[in-house]
Amino acid sequence: MTLKRCHRKIIAIVSVMFICSVSSVALANDILQSPADFVNQSFGGQAPAPQVLWLTPERQAEIQKIIGRKLGVLRMRYWGRDNKTVWILDEIGKVRPITTGIVVQADKIEQLKVLIYRESHGWEVQHDFFTKQFYGQRLTSRQQLSEKVDGISGATLSVNALRRQARLALFLHGHTPYGRK
């Protein structure tokens, strides 16, 4: 094999590797629904104005127990009416955030939907067969989900991220005027 042919092969291999890496990044940013559309849909097309829940030091300490890290914000934005709140939350799966919309009504999860999935693995968590496991879940006195959520082989980190988001949304809902007193 001549040096020129060897260079061509190397260039071809590097080019294919580059195209594959760019493709996997592009595929790993699935926008399934915009957060604004989710909020609007959750309130029958008439979303209320956003509200803010201030995170006191006590709340921040509880949040750190729930998600295993400091949240790093002083307030959380949400939408609420009657006994319903809607939360748009981001949580890291393996290396990138997963954006999820969560509807909490009467202190239980009414809907959980992956809105933007940015990871290269674990995308199965965006399907209804998985997210429906969260419907009806409540937060126990130990800040755990009331029912077991089955995992997905190969998507453990994404599954855990959604579990944390569900627990966080239920906790936050409980500290709004719409949650339990």
Order of alpha helices (4+ residues) and beta strands (2+ residues): alpha-beta-alpha-beta-alpha-beta-beta-beta-beta-alpha-alpha
